[in-house]
């Protein structure tokens, strides 16, 4: 097919354009080059499993690509980590405030391991190794050494390309791991030793937010970059023409093409928009019945990253049932609940707990443990899911209680607290483990309007400070209008209206209008 396209465009060039400098010529040339690289990749993969294996050349290339690249990778990763650490510190300090710099740890570590180090290693190795491969093979081409390989029965792809590609595939991830360590250490050094950020909290936040996949995704990209660097270098070397000048051109093209491809592949390898998937929770056609009573009858909704979605509805309409499905306390009769793309409806308990640890939930009745003190309630998750020493957990408990305006009450029991204080302690417990998604079940119920408004202010502040997606269920319209980015109304087991607070206020749906204005007369009769 590629040959047919090439022949067709050659024919068109000859008949329609006497000169080579026209759009079809360049397009034809592009197709030829894509075909050459594709064929080289296929030949390399095919010869990868054929004997004889060139072990000597393979070991030489491991040393050339890996060991001899350590100095340039060390310098690049160290200064990359220092610069990234500096900018991260300034960003947190300037735009979030003093004390927030401890959260620079996960930002630096994630940014380096997933993006910056794989890219920098790829570009540096492309400049050092890709050019060397193109120059070496290009020189062999113009001095007829590759022709000599043919005459001696050696396959040039198996002899030259396979060992270099395999060595590059292996060594780029190894160099990336090494670069990750150097870069993270440099960022840690700058923030903690130069700028005075608390070392324990910096490490704690880094370990709390880092996951194995964050590192693995960077290593997978590095392996792909390694294949690109070796293949492009070999391809340019094998097509070298024109003596020393041709070798120079091939070397330059190898570096430029490989570098551009690395940047392009990196862009298209992204899992999604910044901060992960834009849709944090997606509920699809959710059904739930208790006996003959149908509670949820096809609920569909999306919770986006960083937004506050409020679900309103009359008492007993299924709002709390919906929330319990999201955290895995109930299983649906039908439908899907996707949390960051993972369907949790059929997960086993251990797998489900890995997902639900990303949630923080404020229950309607606060659900504080009666037998525990306030400090023990707030530190419950930290004691179970972290290896932090007790002194550090106590400091974190104080820190989270202070965030909700409570100081010096760690030793009190829940029965000694007012309703508003219990709500705030429940919120401190919910945010202690640094959730990605906050869930609130009737946060303003059972407290007076002044305390309810204080809770609303806390909800807004927690969203801004923690950068979390927030889902609230309530029938308090004053609260809904104040905190919501979007409001959805649950009625007869379905979301019948969804929109901004202004759109809900101006809705033409008579059910919505009756509910938001609290009228007894209207289509809602089952009250």
Residue pairs with C-beta under 8 A, 6 or more apart in sequence:
2 31
2 34
2 35
2 38
3 35
5 31
6 28
6 31
6 32
6 35
9 24
9 27
9 28
9 31
10 28
12 24
13 20
13 22
13 24
13 25
13 28
16 24
17 24
17 25
36 235
36 239
37 231
37 232
37 235
40 157
40 161
40 231
40 234
40 235
40 238
41 231
43 157
43 161
44 157
44 161
44 162
44 165
44 231
47 155
47 157
47 158
47 161
47 162
48 162
48 166
50 158
54 158
54 159
54 162
54 163
57 159
57 160
57 163
57 164
58 163
58 166
58 167
60 163
61 163
61 164
61 166
61 167
61 168
62 167
62 170
62 171
64 129
64 132
64 167
65 125
65 129
65 164
65 167
65 168
65 171
65 172
65 226
66 167
66 170
66 171
66 174
66 175
68 128
69 124
69 125
69 128
69 129
69 171
69 175
70 175
70 178
72 124
72 128
73 121
73 124
73 125
73 175
73 178
73 179
73 182
74 178
74 179
74 182
76 120
76 121
76 124
76 179
77 112
77 117
77 120
77 121
77 178
77 179
77 180
77 182
77 183
77 186
78 182
78 183
78 186
79 186
80 112
80 116
80 117
80 120
80 183
80 186
81 108
81 112
81 182
81 183
81 184
81 185
81 186
81 187
81 190
82 186
82 187
82 189
82 190
84 108
84 111
84 112
84 116
84 183
84 187
85 104
85 108
85 186
85 187
85 188
85 189
85 190
85 191
86 190
88 104
88 107
88 108
88 111
88 187
88 191
89 101
89 104
89 190
89 191
89 195
89 197
91 104
92 100
92 101
92 103
92 104
92 107
93 100
93 101
96 103
96 465
101 191
101 195
101 197
102 197
102 198
102 201
102 202
102 204
102 205
103 205
104 187
104 191
104 197
104 202
105 187
105 188
105 191
105 202
105 203
105 205
105 206
106 205
106 206
106 208
106 209
106 210
108 184
108 187
108 188
108 191
108 206
109 184
109 187
109 206
109 210
109 214
110 209
110 210
110 214
112 179
112 180
112 183
112 184
112 187
113 180
113 184
113 210
113 214
113 215
113 218
114 214
114 215
114 217
114 218
115 218
115 266
116 183
117 176
117 179
117 180
117 183
117 218
118 176
118 218
118 219
118 221
118 222
118 225
118 266
119 262
119 263
119 266
120 179
121 172
121 175
121 176
121 179
121 222
121 225
122 172
122 221
122 222
122 225
122 226
122 228
122 229
122 259
122 262
122 266
123 259
123 262
125 168
125 172
125 175
125 225
125 226
125 229
126 225
126 229
126 255
126 258
126 259
126 262
127 255
127 259
129 168
129 229
129 230
129 233
130 229
130 230
130 232
130 233
130 254
130 255
130 258
131 233
131 251
131 252
131 254
131 255
132 233
133 164
133 229
133 230
133 233
133 234
133 237
133 254
134 232
134 233
134 234
134 236
134 237
134 240
134 247
134 250
134 251
134 253
134 254
134 255
135 237
135 247
135 250
135 251
136 237
137 146
137 160
137 233
137 234
137 237
137 238
137 240
138 236
138 237
138 240
138 246
138 247
138 250
138 251
139 145
139 240
139 247
140 146
140 160
140 237
141 237
141 238
141 239
141 240
141 241
142 240
142 241
142 242
142 243
142 246
142 247
146 156
146 160
146 238
149 155
149 156
149 159
149 160
150 156
156 238
160 234
160 237
160 238
161 230
161 231
161 234
161 238
164 230
164 233
164 234
165 226
165 227
165 230
165 231
165 234
167 230
168 226
168 227
168 229
168 230
169 223
169 226
169 227
169 230
170 226
171 226
172 222
172 223
172 225
172 226
172 229
173 219
173 220
173 222
173 223
173 226
175 222
176 218
176 219
176 222
177 215
177 219
180 215
180 218
188 199
188 202
188 203
191 197
191 202
192 198
192 199
192 202
200 392
204 386
204 388
204 392
204 396
205 434
208 386
208 433
208 434
209 434
217 271
221 265
221 266
221 269
224 265
224 269
225 262
225 265
228 258
228 261
228 262
228 265
229 258
229 262
232 254
232 257
232 258
232 261
233 254
233 258
235 254
236 250
236 251
236 253
236 254
236 257
237 250
237 254
239 250
240 246
240 247
240 249
240 250
242 249
271 277
272 278
273 305
275 305
275 306
275 467
276 305
276 340
277 305
277 340
277 341
278 304
278 305
279 302
279 303
279 304
279 305
279 338
279 341
280 303
280 304
280 305
280 339
280 340
280 436
280 437
280 469
281 301
281 302
281 303
281 326
281 337
281 338
281 339
281 437
281 469
281 471
282 301
282 302
282 303
282 336
282 337
282 338
283 299
283 300
283 301
283 302
283 322
283 325
283 326
283 335
283 336
283 337
283 338
284 300
284 335
284 336
284 337
284 338
285 298
285 299
285 300
285 334
285 335
285 336
286 296
286 298
286 299
286 300
286 322
286 325
286 332
286 334
286 335
286 336
286 337
287 294
287 296
287 297
287 298
287 299
287 332
287 333
287 334
287 335
287 493
288 294
288 295
288 296
288 318
288 321
288 325
288 330
288 332
288 333
289 295
289 333
294 493
295 318
295 321
295 493
296 318
296 321
296 322
296 325
296 332
296 493
297 492
297 493
297 494
298 335
298 493
298 494
299 322
299 335
299 490
299 493
299 494
299 495
300 494
300 495
301 309
301 311
301 488
301 495
301 498
303 309
303 437
303 469
303 471
304 469
305 469
306 463
306 467
306 468
306 469
307 469
307 470
307 485
307 486
308 459
308 460
308 463
308 470
308 471
308 472
308 483
308 484
308 485
308 486
309 469
309 470
309 471
309 472
309 484
309 485
309 486
309 487
309 488
310 471
310 472
310 473
310 474
310 479
310 480
310 483
310 484
310 486
310 487
310 488
311 319
311 322
311 471
311 472
311 473
311 474
311 487
311 488
311 489
311 490
311 495
312 319
312 473
312 474
312 475
312 477
312 480
312 487
312 488
312 489
312 490
312 515
312 516
313 319
313 473
313 475
313 489
313 490
313 491
313 515
314 475
314 491
314 515
314 524
314 527
315 475
317 490
317 491
317 492
317 493
318 490
318 493
319 441
319 473
319 474
319 490
320 364
320 441
320 442
320 473
321 330
322 473
322 490
323 361
323 439
323 441
323 471
323 473
324 330
325 331
325 332
325 337
326 337
326 339
326 359
326 439
326 471
327 356
327 359
327 361
327 439
328 344
328 347
328 352
328 355
328 356
331 345
332 345
335 345
336 343
336 345
337 343
337 344
337 345
338 344
339 355
339 358
339 437
340 358
340 436
342 355
344 352
344 355
347 355
357 381
357 385
357 433
358 435
358 436
358 437
359 435
359 436
359 437
359 438
359 439
360 430
360 431
360 433
360 435
360 437
360 438
360 439
360 468
361 430
361 438
361 439
361 440
361 441
362 423
362 426
362 427
362 430
362 438
362 439
362 440
362 441
362 443
363 426
363 441
364 441
364 442
364 445
364 446
365 446
366 414
366 422
366 423
366 425
366 426
367 426
368 374
368 377
368 414
368 422
368 425
368 426
368 429
369 376
369 377
369 380
369 414
370 413
370 414
370 415
372 380
372 414
373 410
373 411
373 412
373 413
374 401
374 406
374 409
374 410
374 411
374 412
374 413
374 414
374 417
374 425
375 394
375 397
375 410
375 411
377 414
377 425
377 429
378 397
378 400
378 401
378 410
378 425
378 428
378 429
378 432
379 393
379 394
379 396
379 397
379 432
380 429
381 429
381 432
381 433
382 388
382 393
382 396
382 397
382 432
382 433
383 393
385 433
386 393
388 396
394 410
396 432
397 410
397 428
397 432
398 407
398 410
400 428
400 429
400 431
400 432
401 407
401 409
401 410
401 424
401 425
401 428
403 428
403 431
403 462
403 465
404 424
404 425
404 427
404 428
404 458
405 424
405 454
405 458
406 421
406 424
406 425
406 428
409 417
409 421
409 425
414 422
414 425
417 425
419 446
419 447
419 451
420 447
420 448
420 451
420 454
420 455
423 443
423 447
423 451
423 455
424 455
424 458
427 455
427 458
427 462
430 438
431 438
431 462
431 466
434 466
435 466
435 468
436 468
436 469
437 468
437 469
437 470
437 471
438 459
438 462
438 463
438 466
438 468
438 469
438 470
438 471
439 470
439 471
439 472
440 459
440 470
440 471
440 472
440 473
440 474
441 473
442 473
442 474
442 475
442 476
443 452
443 455
443 456
443 459
443 472
443 474
443 479
444 452
444 455
444 456
444 474
444 476
444 479
445 474
445 476
447 455
449 478
452 476
452 478
452 479
453 478
453 482
455 479
456 479
456 482
456 483
459 470
459 472
459 483
460 482
460 483
462 468
462 470
463 470
470 483
472 479
472 480
472 483
472 484
474 480
477 516
477 518
480 487
480 501
481 487
481 501
481 505
484 500
484 501
485 500
486 498
486 499
486 500
487 498
487 499
487 500
487 501
487 504
488 495
488 497
488 498
489 495
489 496
489 497
489 498
489 504
489 509
489 511
489 512
489 515
490 496
491 511
491 515
491 524
496 509
496 511
496 512
497 504
497 507
497 509
497 511
497 512
499 507
504 512
504 516
505 516
507 513
510 522
510 523
511 522
511 523
511 524
513 519
513 522
514 521
514 522
514 523
514 524
515 524
520 527
